[in-house]
Structure formats: C-alpha cells, structure tokens
Amino acid sequence: MSIPSRLQRLQHALAQHRLDALLVSHPPNLRYLCGFSGSSGVLAVTEDKAVLFTDGRYTAQARQEVSDHAGIVITRNAPFIAVAAWVSGKSAGLGRGPVRIGIEGEHLSVASARKLKDALPGRFRLRPKPPLIEQARMIKDGQEIARIRAAAELGASLFPVALGAIRPGVCEAEVAATMEFEARRGGAEGMSFETIVAAGARSALPHGRASQAPIPADGFVVCDFGVILSSYCSDRTRTVYVGSPGKKARQAYAAVLAAQEAAVAAVRPGVKAGEVDRAARTILEKSGLSRYFTHSTGHGVGLEIHEAPRIAKAQEEVLQPGMVITIEPGVYIPEQWGLRIEDMVVVTQQGCEVLAPSDRQLIII
C-alpha cells in the first residue's frame, strides 16, 4: 500500500472515531505515514490535510522524504507548539463545540501533553488515539515484505560470522562486535537491538546482552541478533554448544527445536495468536520443560523490532496474510544454562513462509 493510500485510509477513519485531527509523533509511525525518518517531528492529520512539523535540522531531509506526501512546516519552536498554532487556526471551520484532537498517548510524555494542552484553546480536548496506525502496520504489503526478507537474509549471513568467532576464552562482546561490523559492511543501517551473545550460565538470561564475560569451555551460547535494512528490522536466534553436550542438554535442544517446528506449522490465516503459542508450549510440557519457558512465543516485526501482534498465551488476535512474526521458544534454567531458536515467518494465504531459512540442528564447537 502506497503512502498516499495509508494517509487516505487514516483520514477516513478520523470521523469514525470522532476525531477532528490526529497528531502523530512516534518515529516509526511517521515513517509509515509520510516517509519521514528524522527523530523529531509531528504529523498533523485532518480529514483533508496532512502536514509535517519539524525543525531546521531536517529541512533538506523532510523535503526529500515527505514533500510528495504531505505539507512541510519548518519551525524554530518545538514541533508540538507549532502544530498547536496550526490546529488552532483550522478550528474556525469546526463549529463551536469541543474540538477533539487525537494524540499517541502511549508515546507522548506527560510533560509534552501538558505543554500541548496549554498551547491549545480551551475548547480543545486531547484524546488518546485508538490503535489505528498500529493495526494497519500489522499487515505488510509486498514492498514491506520484500524489505523484511532482505533484512532477514542479511541478518542470517551474520551467524556464520559468529561461528567463526565463538571460541572458549573469547569474550561475548568480541563476538557481537564482529557480527555488527559485518552487518555494517553488508549495508545495514544499524542493529535491530543490542546484540545478545550469552554463554554458559549467562545463556539462562533471555536478554543476556553481550558482556565482557569470556565464553566458557563447556556450555550453550545463545546468539540473538538482527539488522535494520531499508528501515525494516530482522530478528533471529541460534544456539550452539561449546564443548561436549550431555544427554540433558541434547534433549532440551531437541525439545525446543520440536516446539519451534510445531509453532511454525500452526501459523496460517484464521488461527489465533494464542493457538500458535499453545503449539510450542504443548511440546515443552510433554518434555517437562514448560516451566522454564518464561516469555511469549513471538511478536510482530517491521519498522520496529517489537510490533503487534503478540504471539502469547490467550492472545485473541487472528493471524492474517501479510503479518510478519517471530517464532522463538526457549528454555532457561537459572544459573545453569538456556537456549532459544528463532525465525521470522510471514503469514501467507495458505500457511506461512520462513524467511531466510537455515539449518537449525545443534552445532557443536
């Protein structure tokens, strides 16, 4: 769906939700609606207008990215102060009753909301917006899926780099740095999140970001990594074993792999997100490991690394073609070890497609 189509659909939704205008400030939503990739701006959307307010740092950038999609106002004031003046000027044609302005309450600070309210006339009412943009972003169009696929492929290329760096005594941060350097060489705009390399007992930390700890001579090493390419994120986890894995470690890895395969097999249009989560947990329950699976099975990925839908217990969101989600079951035994296997999948008309598929059997170093 083109940017003009996205804006038009949002404009049509304003009246349905009894909003006279919507102020969008969350950077990924700005990128989605008008193409702006700067870090400071407010997009004012009414039924017939869309205008981006930003400061002089982004004059050239806004003109390059936004001019075909929305009006541009470069202001010396804070964007919210400038947009308040513009919205106030538009209010003459809105009658004498309250003017309802939608804001992104989940992203706007209390201080910014207060300044905005103080800058608006008394008859203006600020209203937290419904998740209109987030719901639209759940369904990726063909261009978005192509970009996510490319990001997934670049991200997948980093795992062989990690394998070449993982050795006993090498610190986790060195492995992460090697991966991140190659990501930049490959064209990544950045990493989707702080790279996770967690070895030995630290592998039991689901978000064990790479530290100065050395990789021990025996134990799991969890590598969770992703890149940003053309503004879209990727996310992947692979777990290897350094040394000689015992029976319990091998059984746990086999159980997590089976759980991931079961969850991937459950992904198809019409299935609730909670059913996919249940498919993974059922396998781990049979293996006696479910109590060590302490997070959700997955999440949406796109302009942000964590988006809707959430693939978790009792989630009622129904999967639809075009959704891109992760499938990432894991087990974490405190102070001993942990492991996780993760891939991104796109929901198709018939089922799903694993993006940048690769071998997931246990690799021993």
N, C-alpha and C positions, 0 to 999 in steps of 0.2 A: 504494500500500500504506500503510495507516494505521500510526501509531507503535506501537500495541499489537501489530500483526502483525509489525512489524520486530523488536521485542523478543522476541516469542514464537519467531520463526524462529531468532534468535540463541541463545536459551536451549536450544532443541532441539539446536543444533549443538555445545553445550559437551561433552556426553557423547561425541559422535562424535570429538571432538578431545582427549578425555581431560583435560578441564579441569574443575576444581571451581568455579572462578569466573573472571570476566574483569573487569579494571579498565580502563575507557575514560576517557582524559583528553584526547584530541585534540579541540579545539573543534568542528570540522565533524562528527565522529562523534557527539559529544554532541548536537549539533543534530539529527542524523539519527535518533538512537535515542530521545531523550526530549524534544526541543523546546527544550532549554536553550541560550540564545545568549550566556551570560556567558563571560568569558575565563578563569575559574579554577573548575575542578570536576573531580570524579572520579565516574563512574558505576560502581557495583559490580553486576555481573550474575551471579546464580547460576541454577540450574535453576528456582527458584520465586520469586525476588525480583529487583527492580531498585531500587537506592537511589542517589540523587544526593547527594554530599557537596560542600558549598561553604561559603563564608564569609559573614559578616554583610552584606557589601556587596550580596549578591544575594538577600536574604531575600524581598523582595516579588516580585522578578523570577522567582525559582525557583518560588514558589507560583503565580504566574500562568501560567508556561510549562510546568511539569513536573507539578504536583500530580495531574493526570488520568492520568498515565502511569507514574509511579514515586514511591517514597517520597523524602522530603527530609530531610537532616540538615544543620543549620547549625552549623558548628563554629568554635571560636576557634583551633584548631590548623590546621596545614597539612592540606588535604583528604586527602593520602596517609597522614598519620599517623592521622587519624580513621578512614579506611577500613580501615587495618590492624587497628585495635582491633575494628572491627565484624566483619571477616572472621575474626579470631581467635576471637571469640565464637561464630561459626557453625560452627567446626571440630569442635565436640563430636559432631555427628551424622555426621561424615565418616570414622569409624573411626580406627585408629591408624597407618595408613600415611601416606606423603607426601601433602601437600595441594598440588595443582597450581594455581597462580594465573597466568592469562594476563595479560600486560602488552603495551602498544603500544611495543615496543622501538624502532621507527623514530621515535617521537615523544618518548619518555621519556629525560631526560638520565641520564648515568651517576650523577651525584650524587643525583638523585631516586630512582633504582632502588636505590642503596645504602642510602638512608635508609629506604625501604620494606622492604627485606630486613632491616635491623637492627630494625625495629619489629615484625616478624612472628616467631612461634615458630620454633624450629629445624627442625621437620618440614615447614615450608612451602617450596615450590620455585617460583621465578619462571620463567615460560616465555614467550618471545616468542610472541605470538598468531599464528595463520595469518591471512591477509588476508580474514577473514570479512565484516567491515563494508565494506571497500573493494570486494569483489566484488559485494555487494548494491547498493552505491551506483552501480555501473556502469549498472544497468538502472533508468531513471527511470520512475515511474508517471505517470498522467495529470496529476495535480496538479503534479508537479515539472516536467513538460514545459510546462505552461501558464505556470508561473512563469518558466522559462527563456526561453520565447517572448516574454513581456512584457519581460524584461530585454534580449533581443536587439533588440526593437523600439525600446526607449528608447535603447539604445546606438547603433542605426543612425541615430537622429534627431540624433546629435551630429556626423555627418560634414558635413551642410550648414553647421553652425556653424563647423566647421574651414575649409571652403571660403571662408566669408566673412572669415576671419581671416588666411589664408595670403597673404602678400604679400612681395616682396623687402624685406629690411631688418627685418621683424618677427621678434623672437626666438622660438625654438621654444617656450620656456616660456610665452610670452604666448598662443600658440595653444592649448597644453594647458590653461592656466588658464581660457580662455574656454569650452572644451569641458566642463571639470569643473564650472564654475559652472552651466552649463545642465543638466548631469546632476543636480545637486542641486536645481535649480529644478523639474526633471521628476519628482522623487520618489526619486532614487537614494539608497541608504544610504551609498554610497561608490563608489569606483572599484575594479574587479576587480584592478587592478595599477597601478603608476605609469605614467601615460600616456606613450606613445612618440610623439614628433614628432622625426624625424631628417631633416635636409635636406642636400642637396649631398653632399659626401664622407662626412658622418656617416650618410647613408642606407645606407651599406655596413655599418653596425653593426646586426646583427639585433635587439639590445635597446638601441638608442640612445635612452635616456630623454631627454625634453625638457630642453634646456640653455638657457643664455643666448646661444648662438650665433645670429646673425641668419640668416634664410633668404636664400640667395644668389639672384642674378638669373637663374641658369640651373641646373637640376638637378631630380632627383627629390626628393619629400618623402614619407616614409613616416609614416603615422598609424596607430598600433595602440592600440586603446582598448576599454574595457569597463566596465560598471557592475554594481553589486550591487543587486538589487531583490528584496524578499521573501526575502532570504538567498541567492539564486541569482545566479550570475555570467553575464556575457556577454563575448564576445571577437570583435573584428572588426579587420581591417586593410584600409586603402585607400591607394593610392599615386597621387599626382598629379605633374604636371611643371610647374615654373615656368620660363617662357621658351619656347624652341623646341627640342623634342627632335629629335635627329639620327636617322639610319637605325638605328644600333645600339641606341639607347635604345628606339625603337619596336619593333624586332624582339624585344628582350629582354622588353618588356612583353607582347607578343603571345604569346611562348613561355610565360611564367609564367601568363598567363590560360588558355592551352590546357592547361597542366599541371593547373591547378586544376579546370578543367572535366572533364578525364579522370579525376581522382581522385574528384570528386563522383559521376561516372557509375559508378564502380566500387563505390560504397558500397551494400551490400544485405545482408540476413541470410545467414549462412553463409560470407561472404567473410572471409578472414584479414586482420588489420590490415596486415600486411606487403604484401599484394597491392594495397591502396589506395595505400600509399607507392610501390610499384613503378610504378603507373599514372602518377603525377606525374613520377617520375624518368625514365621512358622518354621522355616528351615532351622533357624538358630535355636528355637525352642526344642526341636527334636534332638539337637546336638547338645542340649544343656548349657547353651552359651547366651541365651537371650537376655539374661540379667546384666550381661557385660556390653550389650548394645545400647549405648546411652544417648544417642541422638537420632534425629529423623533419618529416613532412608534417602531423602534427596530434596532438591529445591530447583526452582526455575533459574535459568541463566540467560543473560542477554547483554544489555547495556550495563547492567550491574551483575556482580558475581552471585548475589542472592536476590532473586525475584520471586514473585508468585508464578506458579502455585507451590505450596509447600507439600512435600510428599512425606506425610507423617500420619501417625495413628489418628483415626476418626476424622480425617480431613474429608470434607464433602465435595470439594471442587472436582468437577468431571473433566477428565482429560479430553482435549480436542486436537485435531490435526494442526500442526504448526507450533505446538508447545515444545519447548526445549527444556529438558530436566536432567538432573543428575540421578544416578543410582549408585549409592555409596554405603552399603552396610559395613559394619566393622565390629570388632570386639576389643575390649580394653580391660585388662586385669591389672588393677592398681599396683604400682611398684614392681611389676614383673615384666609384662610386655603387652603390645597391642598391634593390631593390623587392620587395614582397610583396603578395599578395592573399589575404584570409582571410574565410571564412564559417563559421558553425556549421550543422551538419546533424544531424537526428535520424533514426536508422535506423527505418524503418517495415517493415511486413510485406512490402511489395512492392519497396522500394528505400530511398529516403531523401527527406527534405523539407529544403530550405534554409530556415533561419529568417531572417525579415526580409530577403527577397531584394531586391537593388537592382542598378542598372546598374553593371557593372564595367569598362566601356570606359575607355580612358585619358582623363583630364580634364587639359586644359592650361590653366594660369592665366597 
